[in-house]
């Protein structure tokens, strides 16, 4: 997925795990590094929405239950 390629280049100094809406696990950054975050996407439409306007869609998805922060934070 395109967002996966983008995150591979952006996340360098933490441990980020994203579980997409299809249940596939994607790992970014340095495994075991802190801070560590695990994010689960429940809404498949977020796979594309987060690429184009993440500041809006991540907050909206969190409020609507389309995304869950299972460990850590996204800050």
HTML snippet that shows the backbone in 3Dmol.js (N, CA, C, O; Angstrom):
<script src="https://3Dmol.org/build/3Dmol-min.js"></script>
<div id="view" style="width:600px;height:400px;position:relative"></div>
<script>
const pdb = `
ATOM      1  N   UNK A   1       0.833  -1.175   0.000  1.00  0.00           N
ATOM      2  CA  UNK A   1       0.000   0.000   0.000  1.00  0.00           C
ATOM      3  C   UNK A   1       0.879   1.240   0.000  1.00  0.00           C
ATOM      4  O   UNK A   1       1.978   1.241   0.555  1.00  0.00           O
ATOM      5  N   UNK A   2       0.392   2.269  -0.615  1.00  0.00           N
ATOM      6  CA  UNK A   2       1.165   3.490  -0.767  1.00  0.00           C
ATOM      7  C   UNK A   2       1.533   4.112   0.573  1.00  0.00           C
ATOM      8  O   UNK A   2       2.661   4.573   0.744  1.00  0.00           O
ATOM      9  N   UNK A   3       0.601   4.133   1.530  1.00  0.00           N
ATOM     10  CA  UNK A   3       0.903   4.728   2.838  1.00  0.00           C
ATOM     11  C   UNK A   3       2.006   3.955   3.548  1.00  0.00           C
ATOM     12  O   UNK A   3       2.768   4.529   4.325  1.00  0.00           O
ATOM     13  N   UNK A   4       2.094   2.659   3.284  1.00  0.00           N
ATOM     14  CA  UNK A   4       3.134   1.833   3.891  1.00  0.00           C
ATOM     15  C   UNK A   4       4.515   2.259   3.387  1.00  0.00           C
ATOM     16  O   UNK A   4       5.469   2.330   4.163  1.00  0.00           O
ATOM     17  N   UNK A   5       4.614   2.537   2.115  1.00  0.00           N
ATOM     18  CA  UNK A   5       5.880   3.000   1.539  1.00  0.00           C
ATOM     19  C   UNK A   5       6.264   4.350   2.128  1.00  0.00           C
ATOM     20  O   UNK A   5       7.428   4.581   2.455  1.00  0.00           O
ATOM     21  N   UNK A   6       5.299   5.231   2.262  1.00  0.00           N
ATOM     22  CA  UNK A   6       5.551   6.553   2.835  1.00  0.00           C
ATOM     23  C   UNK A   6       6.042   6.442   4.280  1.00  0.00           C
ATOM     24  O   UNK A   6       7.017   7.095   4.653  1.00  0.00           O
ATOM     25  N   UNK A   7       5.375   5.623   5.091  1.00  0.00           N
ATOM     26  CA  UNK A   7       5.776   5.487   6.494  1.00  0.00           C
ATOM     27  C   UNK A   7       7.156   4.860   6.642  1.00  0.00           C
ATOM     28  O   UNK A   7       7.872   5.176   7.592  1.00  0.00           O
ATOM     29  N   UNK A   8       7.542   3.985   5.734  1.00  0.00           N
ATOM     30  CA  UNK A   8       8.898   3.399   5.790  1.00  0.00           C
ATOM     31  C   UNK A   8       9.959   4.480   5.688  1.00  0.00           C
ATOM     32  O   UNK A   8      11.027   4.355   6.287  1.00  0.00           O
ATOM     33  N   UNK A   9       9.684   5.529   4.946  1.00  0.00           N
ATOM     34  CA  UNK A   9      10.644   6.614   4.777  1.00  0.00           C
ATOM     35  C   UNK A   9      10.549   7.661   5.876  1.00  0.00           C
ATOM     36  O   UNK A   9      11.531   8.349   6.154  1.00  0.00           O
ATOM     37  N   UNK A  10       9.390   7.795   6.505  1.00  0.00           N
ATOM     38  CA  UNK A  10       9.194   8.827   7.519  1.00  0.00           C
ATOM     39  C   UNK A  10       9.539   8.390   8.935  1.00  0.00           C
ATOM     40  O   UNK A  10      10.076   9.180   9.711  1.00  0.00           O
ATOM     41  N   UNK A  11       9.239   7.151   9.280  1.00  0.00           N
ATOM     42  CA  UNK A  11       9.417   6.674  10.659  1.00  0.00           C
ATOM     43  C   UNK A  11      10.810   6.064  10.789  1.00  0.00           C
ATOM     44  O   UNK A  11      11.090   5.003  10.231  1.00  0.00           O
ATOM     45  N   UNK A  12      11.675   6.747  11.530  1.00  0.00           N
ATOM     46  CA  UNK A  12      13.067   6.299  11.654  1.00  0.00           C
ATOM     47  C   UNK A  12      13.519   6.071  13.094  1.00  0.00           C
ATOM     48  O   UNK A  12      14.387   5.233  13.338  1.00  0.00           O
ATOM     49  N   UNK A  13      12.947   6.801  14.052  1.00  0.00           N
ATOM     50  CA  UNK A  13      13.522   6.762  15.399  1.00  0.00           C
ATOM     51  C   UNK A  13      12.544   6.269  16.458  1.00  0.00           C
ATOM     52  O   UNK A  13      12.680   6.617  17.631  1.00  0.00           O
ATOM     53  N   UNK A  14      11.561   5.465  16.063  1.00  0.00           N
ATOM     54  CA  UNK A  14      10.631   4.881  17.025  1.00  0.00           C
ATOM     55  C   UNK A  14      10.181   3.533  16.486  1.00  0.00           C
ATOM     56  O   UNK A  14      10.640   3.096  15.431  1.00  0.00           O
ATOM     57  N   UNK A  15       9.299   2.888  17.197  1.00  0.00           N
ATOM     58  CA  UNK A  15       8.770   1.580  16.799  1.00  0.00           C
ATOM     59  C   UNK A  15       7.267   1.743  16.595  1.00  0.00           C
ATOM     60  O   UNK A  15       6.516   1.879  17.561  1.00  0.00           O
ATOM     61  N   UNK A  16       6.830   1.728  15.334  1.00  0.00           N
ATOM     62  CA  UNK A  16       5.426   1.909  15.000  1.00  0.00           C
ATOM     63  C   UNK A  16       4.905   0.663  14.312  1.00  0.00           C
ATOM     64  O   UNK A  16       5.482   0.198  13.329  1.00  0.00           O
ATOM     65  N   UNK A  17       3.811   0.126  14.833  1.00  0.00           N
ATOM     66  CA  UNK A  17       3.124  -0.999  14.212  1.00  0.00           C
ATOM     67  C   UNK A  17       1.734  -0.538  13.814  1.00  0.00           C
ATOM     68  O   UNK A  17       0.992   0.012  14.629  1.00  0.00           O
ATOM     69  N   UNK A  18       1.384  -0.768  12.546  1.00  0.00           N
ATOM     70  CA  UNK A  18       0.054  -0.439  12.046  1.00  0.00           C
ATOM     71  C   UNK A  18      -0.600  -1.738  11.594  1.00  0.00           C
ATOM     72  O   UNK A  18      -0.048  -2.470  10.772  1.00  0.00           O
ATOM     73  N   UNK A  19      -1.771  -2.015  12.136  1.00  0.00           N
ATOM     74  CA  UNK A  19      -2.553  -3.176  11.720  1.00  0.00           C
ATOM     75  C   UNK A  19      -3.659  -2.629  10.838  1.00  0.00           C
ATOM     76  O   UNK A  19      -4.542  -1.909  11.304  1.00  0.00           O
ATOM     77  N   UNK A  20      -3.604  -2.980   9.552  1.00  0.00           N
ATOM     78  CA  UNK A  20      -4.570  -2.395   8.623  1.00  0.00           C
ATOM     79  C   UNK A  20      -5.949  -3.030   8.794  1.00  0.00           C
ATOM     80  O   UNK A  20      -6.118  -3.965   9.575  1.00  0.00           O
ATOM     81  N   UNK A  21      -6.918  -2.519   8.066  1.00  0.00           N
ATOM     82  CA  UNK A  21      -8.309  -2.954   8.208  1.00  0.00           C
ATOM     83  C   UNK A  21      -8.530  -4.387   7.752  1.00  0.00           C
ATOM     84  O   UNK A  21      -9.583  -4.968   8.018  1.00  0.00           O
ATOM     85  N   UNK A  22      -7.549  -4.962   7.067  1.00  0.00           N
ATOM     86  CA  UNK A  22      -7.639  -6.354   6.617  1.00  0.00           C
ATOM     87  C   UNK A  22      -6.891  -7.303   7.553  1.00  0.00           C
ATOM     88  O   UNK A  22      -6.817  -8.504   7.296  1.00  0.00           O
ATOM     89  N   UNK A  23      -6.332  -6.757   8.648  1.00  0.00           N
ATOM     90  CA  UNK A  23      -5.639  -7.566   9.638  1.00  0.00           C
ATOM     91  C   UNK A  23      -4.161  -7.766   9.383  1.00  0.00           C
ATOM     92  O   UNK A  23      -3.502  -8.479  10.140  1.00  0.00           O
ATOM     93  N   UNK A  24      -3.620  -7.160   8.340  1.00  0.00           N
ATOM     94  CA  UNK A  24      -2.201  -7.297   8.033  1.00  0.00           C
ATOM     95  C   UNK A  24      -1.397  -6.338   8.901  1.00  0.00           C
ATOM     96  O   UNK A  24      -1.770  -5.176   9.064  1.00  0.00           O
ATOM     97  N   UNK A  25      -0.288  -6.829   9.460  1.00  0.00           N
ATOM     98  CA  UNK A  25       0.567  -6.034  10.338  1.00  0.00           C
ATOM     99  C   UNK A  25       1.714  -5.435   9.543  1.00  0.00           C
ATOM    100  O   UNK A  25       2.382  -6.128   8.775  1.00  0.00           O
ATOM    101  N   UNK A  26       1.938  -4.125   9.739  1.00  0.00           N
ATOM    102  CA  UNK A  26       3.026  -3.402   9.082  1.00  0.00           C
ATOM    103  C   UNK A  26       3.889  -2.783  10.185  1.00  0.00           C
ATOM    104  O   UNK A  26       3.371  -2.114  11.079  1.00  0.00           O
ATOM    105  N   UNK A  27       5.206  -3.007  10.119  1.00  0.00           N
ATOM    106  CA  UNK A  27       6.118  -2.462  11.133  1.00  0.00           C
ATOM    107  C   UNK A  27       7.022  -1.424  10.499  1.00  0.00           C
ATOM    108  O   UNK A  27       7.511  -1.592   9.382  1.00  0.00           O
ATOM    109  N   UNK A  28       7.233  -0.339  11.247  1.00  0.00           N
ATOM    110  CA  UNK A  28       8.047   0.767  10.765  1.00  0.00           C
ATOM    111  C   UNK A  28       9.007   1.202  11.856  1.00  0.00           C
ATOM    112  O   UNK A  28       8.739   1.014  13.042  1.00  0.00           O
ATOM    113  N   UNK A  29      10.115   1.780  11.453  1.00  0.00           N
ATOM    114  CA  UNK A  29      11.085   2.300  12.403  1.00  0.00           C
ATOM    115  C   UNK A  29      11.992   1.208  12.917  1.00  0.00           C
ATOM    116  O   UNK A  29      12.310   0.254  12.207  1.00  0.00           O
ATOM    117  N   UNK A  30      12.406   1.362  14.168  1.00  0.00           N
ATOM    118  CA  UNK A  30      13.366   0.461  14.797  1.00  0.00           C
ATOM    119  C   UNK A  30      12.634  -0.414  15.812  1.00  0.00           C
ATOM    120  O   UNK A  30      12.089   0.090  16.794  1.00  0.00           O
ATOM    121  N   UNK A  31      12.624  -1.709  15.575  1.00  0.00           N
ATOM    122  CA  UNK A  31      11.943  -2.632  16.478  1.00  0.00           C
ATOM    123  C   UNK A  31      12.561  -2.569  17.866  1.00  0.00           C
ATOM    124  O   UNK A  31      13.782  -2.609  18.018  1.00  0.00           O
ATOM    125  N   UNK A  32      11.701  -2.470  18.881  1.00  0.00           N
ATOM    126  CA  UNK A  32      12.164  -2.402  20.267  1.00  0.00           C
ATOM    127  C   UNK A  32      12.527  -1.004  20.727  1.00  0.00           C
ATOM    128  O   UNK A  32      12.788  -0.797  21.912  1.00  0.00           O
ATOM    129  N   UNK A  33      12.549  -0.049  19.827  1.00  0.00           N
ATOM    130  CA  UNK A  33      12.892   1.332  20.154  1.00  0.00           C
ATOM    131  C   UNK A  33      11.719   2.002  20.869  1.00  0.00           C
ATOM    132  O   UNK A  33      10.564   1.657  20.623  1.00  0.00           O
ATOM    133  N   UNK A  34      12.007   2.941  21.735  1.00  0.00           N
ATOM    134  CA  UNK A  34      10.948   3.729  22.343  1.00  0.00           C
ATOM    135  C   UNK A  34      10.972   5.113  21.727  1.00  0.00           C
ATOM    136  O   UNK A  34      12.056   5.579  21.375  1.00  0.00           O
ATOM    137  N   UNK A  35       9.883   5.783  21.577  1.00  0.00           N
ATOM    138  CA  UNK A  35       8.546   5.333  21.943  1.00  0.00           C
ATOM    139  C   UNK A  35       8.022   4.263  20.990  1.00  0.00           C
ATOM    140  O   UNK A  35       8.426   4.182  19.830  1.00  0.00           O
ATOM    141  N   UNK A  36       7.113   3.447  21.514  1.00  0.00           N
ATOM    142  CA  UNK A  36       6.489   2.377  20.743  1.00  0.00           C
ATOM    143  C   UNK A  36       4.988   2.653  20.667  1.00  0.00           C
ATOM    144  O   UNK A  36       4.357   3.015  21.659  1.00  0.00           O
ATOM    145  N   UNK A  37       4.432   2.473  19.470  1.00  0.00           N
ATOM    146  CA  UNK A  37       2.995   2.680  19.269  1.00  0.00           C
ATOM    147  C   UNK A  37       2.436   1.574  18.392  1.00  0.00           C
ATOM    148  O   UNK A  37       3.090   1.105  17.461  1.00  0.00           O
ATOM    149  N   UNK A  38       1.206   1.167  18.708  1.00  0.00           N
ATOM    150  CA  UNK A  38       0.475   0.206  17.887  1.00  0.00           C
ATOM    151  C   UNK A  38      -0.860   0.849  17.539  1.00  0.00           C
ATOM    152  O   UNK A  38      -1.621   1.249  18.420  1.00  0.00           O
ATOM    153  N   UNK A  39      -1.132   0.941  16.237  1.00  0.00           N
ATOM    154  CA  UNK A  39      -2.342   1.583  15.735  1.00  0.00           C
ATOM    155  C   UNK A  39      -3.102   0.565  14.889  1.00  0.00           C
ATOM    156  O   UNK A  39      -2.514  -0.113  14.046  1.00  0.00           O
ATOM    157  N   UNK A  40      -4.405   0.464  15.117  1.00  0.00           N
ATOM    158  CA  UNK A  40      -5.238  -0.458  14.335  1.00  0.00           C
ATOM    159  C   UNK A  40      -6.270   0.353  13.549  1.00  0.00           C
ATOM    160  O   UNK A  40      -6.997   1.175  14.106  1.00  0.00           O
ATOM    161  N   UNK A  41      -6.311   0.097  12.241  1.00  0.00           N
ATOM    162  CA  UNK A  41      -7.306   0.723  11.371  1.00  0.00           C
ATOM    163  C   UNK A  41      -8.488  -0.226  11.242  1.00  0.00           C
ATOM    164  O   UNK A  41      -8.310  -1.392  10.889  1.00  0.00           O
ATOM    165  N   UNK A  42      -9.677   0.252  11.520  1.00  0.00           N
ATOM    166  CA  UNK A  42     -10.885  -0.559  11.398  1.00  0.00           C
ATOM    167  C   UNK A  42     -11.633  -0.277  10.094  1.00  0.00           C
ATOM    168  O   UNK A  42     -12.424  -1.102   9.635  1.00  0.00           O
ATOM    169  N   UNK A  43     -11.382   0.882   9.507  1.00  0.00           N
ATOM    170  CA  UNK A  43     -12.097   1.328   8.313  1.00  0.00           C
ATOM    171  C   UNK A  43     -11.176   1.244   7.095  1.00  0.00           C
ATOM    172  O   UNK A  43     -10.188   1.976   7.038  1.00  0.00           O
ATOM    173  N   UNK A  44     -11.463   0.380   6.120  1.00  0.00           N
ATOM    174  CA  UNK A  44     -10.598   0.244   4.946  1.00  0.00           C
ATOM    175  C   UNK A  44     -10.445   1.540   4.143  1.00  0.00           C
ATOM    176  O   UNK A  44      -9.434   1.714   3.461  1.00  0.00           O
ATOM    177  N   UNK A  45     -11.411   2.443   4.206  1.00  0.00           N
ATOM    178  CA  UNK A  45     -11.288   3.692   3.445  1.00  0.00           C
ATOM    179  C   UNK A  45     -10.162   4.575   3.988  1.00  0.00           C
ATOM    180  O   UNK A  45      -9.693   5.476   3.293  1.00  0.00           O
ATOM    181  N   UNK A  46      -9.729   4.325   5.218  1.00  0.00           N
ATOM    182  CA  UNK A  46      -8.634   5.104   5.796  1.00  0.00           C
ATOM    183  C   UNK A  46      -7.313   4.837   5.102  1.00  0.00           C
ATOM    184  O   UNK A  46      -6.415   5.676   5.151  1.00  0.00           O
ATOM    185  N   UNK A  47      -7.174   3.697   4.462  1.00  0.00           N
ATOM    186  CA  UNK A  47      -5.931   3.368   3.773  1.00  0.00           C
ATOM    187  C   UNK A  47      -5.573   4.464   2.771  1.00  0.00           C
ATOM    188  O   UNK A  47      -4.395   4.763   2.577  1.00  0.00           O
ATOM    189  N   UNK A  48      -6.571   5.058   2.138  1.00  0.00           N
ATOM    190  CA  UNK A  48      -6.328   6.115   1.165  1.00  0.00           C
ATOM    191  C   UNK A  48      -6.510   7.505   1.771  1.00  0.00           C
ATOM    192  O   UNK A  48      -5.761   8.426   1.444  1.00  0.00           O
ATOM    193  N   UNK A  49      -7.481   7.659   2.633  1.00  0.00           N
ATOM    194  CA  UNK A  49      -7.767   8.973   3.210  1.00  0.00           C
ATOM    195  C   UNK A  49      -6.580   9.534   3.984  1.00  0.00           C
ATOM    196  O   UNK A  49      -6.312  10.733   3.917  1.00  0.00           O
ATOM    197  N   UNK A  50      -5.873   8.690   4.712  1.00  0.00           N
ATOM    198  CA  UNK A  50      -4.761   9.164   5.540  1.00  0.00           C
ATOM    199  C   UNK A  50      -3.589   9.672   4.714  1.00  0.00           C
ATOM    200  O   UNK A  50      -2.752  10.415   5.226  1.00  0.00           O
ATOM    201  N   UNK A  51      -3.515   9.288   3.458  1.00  0.00           N
ATOM    202  CA  UNK A  51      -2.460   9.799   2.583  1.00  0.00           C
ATOM    203  C   UNK A  51      -2.699  11.250   2.185  1.00  0.00           C
ATOM    204  O   UNK A  51      -1.750  12.026   2.078  1.00  0.00           O
ATOM    205  N   UNK A  52      -3.938  11.617   1.968  1.00  0.00           N
ATOM    206  CA  UNK A  52      -4.228  12.896   1.368  1.00  0.00           C
ATOM    207  C   UNK A  52      -4.496  14.023   2.355  1.00  0.00           C
ATOM    208  O   UNK A  52      -4.209  15.181   2.050  1.00  0.00           O
ATOM    209  N   UNK A  53      -5.030  13.721   3.511  1.00  0.00           N
ATOM    210  CA  UNK A  53      -5.317  14.766   4.494  1.00  0.00           C
ATOM    211  C   UNK A  53      -5.289  14.132   5.882  1.00  0.00           C
ATOM    212  O   UNK A  53      -6.315  14.080   6.560  1.00  0.00           O
ATOM    213  N   UNK A  54      -4.117  13.649   6.310  1.00  0.00           N
ATOM    214  CA  UNK A  54      -4.050  12.906   7.568  1.00  0.00           C
ATOM    215  C   UNK A  54      -4.455  13.712   8.797  1.00  0.00           C
ATOM    216  O   UNK A  54      -5.025  13.154   9.735  1.00  0.00           O
ATOM    217  N   UNK A  55      -4.171  15.016   8.812  1.00  0.00           N
ATOM    218  CA  UNK A  55      -4.497  15.837   9.980  1.00  0.00           C
ATOM    219  C   UNK A  55      -5.992  15.824  10.265  1.00  0.00           C
ATOM    220  O   UNK A  55      -6.402  15.852  11.425  1.00  0.00           O
ATOM    221  N   UNK A  56      -6.792  15.784   9.237  1.00  0.00           N
ATOM    222  CA  UNK A  56      -8.239  15.762   9.397  1.00  0.00           C
ATOM    223  C   UNK A  56      -8.754  14.342   9.638  1.00  0.00           C
ATOM    224  O   UNK A  56      -9.512  14.099  10.577  1.00  0.00           O
ATOM    225  N   UNK A  57      -8.343  13.428   8.797  1.00  0.00           N
ATOM    226  CA  UNK A  57      -8.922  12.087   8.815  1.00  0.00           C
ATOM    227  C   UNK A  57      -8.526  11.265  10.044  1.00  0.00           C
ATOM    228  O   UNK A  57      -9.317  10.438  10.496  1.00  0.00           O
ATOM    229  N   UNK A  58      -7.345  11.464  10.590  1.00  0.00           N
ATOM    230  CA  UNK A  58      -6.957  10.672  11.760  1.00  0.00           C
ATOM    231  C   UNK A  58      -7.802  11.061  12.972  1.00  0.00           C
ATOM    232  O   UNK A  58      -8.216  10.196  13.743  1.00  0.00           O
ATOM    233  N   UNK A  59      -8.055  12.343  13.140  1.00  0.00           N
ATOM    234  CA  UNK A  59      -8.906  12.783  14.251  1.00  0.00           C
ATOM    235  C   UNK A  59     -10.346  12.331  14.084  1.00  0.00           C
ATOM    236  O   UNK A  59     -10.971  11.851  15.030  1.00  0.00           O
ATOM    237  N   UNK A  60     -10.862  12.487  12.883  1.00  0.00           N
ATOM    238  CA  UNK A  60     -12.223  12.060  12.595  1.00  0.00           C
ATOM    239  C   UNK A  60     -12.366  10.548  12.780  1.00  0.00           C
ATOM    240  O   UNK A  60     -13.347  10.080  13.358  1.00  0.00           O
ATOM    241  N   UNK A  61     -11.391   9.793  12.291  1.00  0.00           N
ATOM    242  CA  UNK A  61     -11.435   8.331  12.414  1.00  0.00           C
ATOM    243  C   UNK A  61     -11.365   7.897  13.880  1.00  0.00           C
ATOM    244  O   UNK A  61     -12.028   6.940  14.279  1.00  0.00           O
ATOM    245  N   UNK A  62     -10.568   8.599  14.674  1.00  0.00           N
ATOM    246  CA  UNK A  62     -10.470   8.273  16.094  1.00  0.00           C
ATOM    247  C   UNK A  62     -11.810   8.499  16.792  1.00  0.00           C
ATOM    248  O   UNK A  62     -12.250   7.675  17.594  1.00  0.00           O
ATOM    249  N   UNK A  63     -12.446   9.612  16.481  1.00  0.00           N
ATOM    250  CA  UNK A  63     -13.735   9.937  17.108  1.00  0.00           C
ATOM    251  C   UNK A  63     -14.836   8.973  16.665  1.00  0.00           C
ATOM    252  O   UNK A  63     -15.745   8.677  17.441  1.00  0.00           O
ATOM    253  N   UNK A  64     -14.764   8.477  15.419  1.00  0.00           N
ATOM    254  CA  UNK A  64     -15.791   7.584  14.870  1.00  0.00           C
ATOM    255  C   UNK A  64     -15.490   6.104  15.108  1.00  0.00           C
ATOM    256  O   UNK A  64     -16.297   5.250  14.742  1.00  0.00           O
ATOM    257  N   UNK A  65     -14.347   5.787  15.712  1.00  0.00           N
ATOM    258  CA  UNK A  65     -13.989   4.399  15.964  1.00  0.00           C
ATOM    259  C   UNK A  65     -13.350   3.699  14.778  1.00  0.00           C
ATOM    260  O   UNK A  65     -13.222   2.475  14.776  1.00  0.00           O
ATOM    261  N   UNK A  66     -12.948   4.462  13.772  1.00  0.00           N
ATOM    262  CA  UNK A  66     -12.306   3.875  12.598  1.00  0.00           C
ATOM    263  C   UNK A  66     -10.841   3.561  12.811  1.00  0.00           C
ATOM    264  O   UNK A  66     -10.238   2.820  12.034  1.00  0.00           O
ATOM    265  N   UNK A  67     -10.263   4.125  13.871  1.00  0.00           N
ATOM    266  CA  UNK A  67      -8.865   3.885  14.213  1.00  0.00           C
ATOM    267  C   UNK A  67      -8.764   3.758  15.727  1.00  0.00           C
ATOM    268  O   UNK A  67      -9.469   4.446  16.465  1.00  0.00           O
ATOM    269  N   UNK A  68      -7.891   2.882  16.179  1.00  0.00           N
ATOM    270  CA  UNK A  68      -7.687   2.692  17.621  1.00  0.00           C
ATOM    271  C   UNK A  68      -6.195   2.707  17.919  1.00  0.00           C
ATOM    272  O   UNK A  68      -5.403   2.095  17.202  1.00  0.00           O
ATOM    273  N   UNK A  69      -5.820   3.404  18.969  1.00  0.00           N
ATOM    274  CA  UNK A  69      -4.440   3.406  19.439  1.00  0.00           C
ATOM    275  C   UNK A  69      -4.374   2.326  20.509  1.00  0.00           C
ATOM    276  O   UNK A  69      -4.889   2.511  21.611  1.00  0.00           O
ATOM    277  N   UNK A  70      -3.743   1.200  20.190  1.00  0.00           N
ATOM    278  CA  UNK A  70      -3.734   0.063  21.109  1.00  0.00           C
ATOM    279  C   UNK A  70      -2.583   0.109  22.095  1.00  0.00           C
ATOM    280  O   UNK A  70      -2.658  -0.476  23.175  1.00  0.00           O
ATOM    281  N   UNK A  71      -1.522   0.802  21.724  1.00  0.00           N
ATOM    282  CA  UNK A  71      -0.375   0.925  22.614  1.00  0.00           C
ATOM    283  C   UNK A  71       0.338   2.231  22.307  1.00  0.00           C
ATOM    284  O   UNK A  71       0.476   2.610  21.144  1.00  0.00           O
ATOM    285  N   UNK A  72       0.786   2.916  23.341  1.00  0.00           N
ATOM    286  CA  UNK A  72       1.502   4.170  23.150  1.00  0.00           C
ATOM    287  C   UNK A  72       0.587   5.293  22.714  1.00  0.00           C
ATOM    288  O   UNK A  72      -0.581   5.351  23.098  1.00  0.00           O
ATOM    289  N   UNK A  73       1.137   6.187  21.904  1.00  0.00           N
ATOM    290  CA  UNK A  73       0.359   7.302  21.374  1.00  0.00           C
ATOM    291  C   UNK A  73       0.847   7.602  19.959  1.00  0.00           C
ATOM    292  O   UNK A  73       1.846   7.042  19.505  1.00  0.00           O
ATOM    293  N   UNK A  74       0.147   8.475  19.280  1.00  0.00           N
ATOM    294  CA  UNK A  74       0.571   8.838  17.935  1.00  0.00           C
ATOM    295  C   UNK A  74       1.382  10.123  17.925  1.00  0.00           C
ATOM    296  O   UNK A  74       1.798  10.582  16.862  1.00  0.00           O
ATOM    297  N   UNK A  75       1.610  10.706  19.084  1.00  0.00           N
ATOM    298  CA  UNK A  75       2.420  11.928  19.155  1.00  0.00           C
ATOM    299  C   UNK A  75       3.854  11.566  19.069  1.00  0.00           C
ATOM    300  O   UNK A  75       4.716  12.444  19.109  1.00  0.00           O
TER     301      UNK A  75
END
`;
const viewer = $3Dmol.createViewer("view");
viewer.addModel(pdb, "pdb");
viewer.setStyle({}, {cartoon: {color: "spectrum"}});
viewer.zoomTo();
viewer.render();
</script>
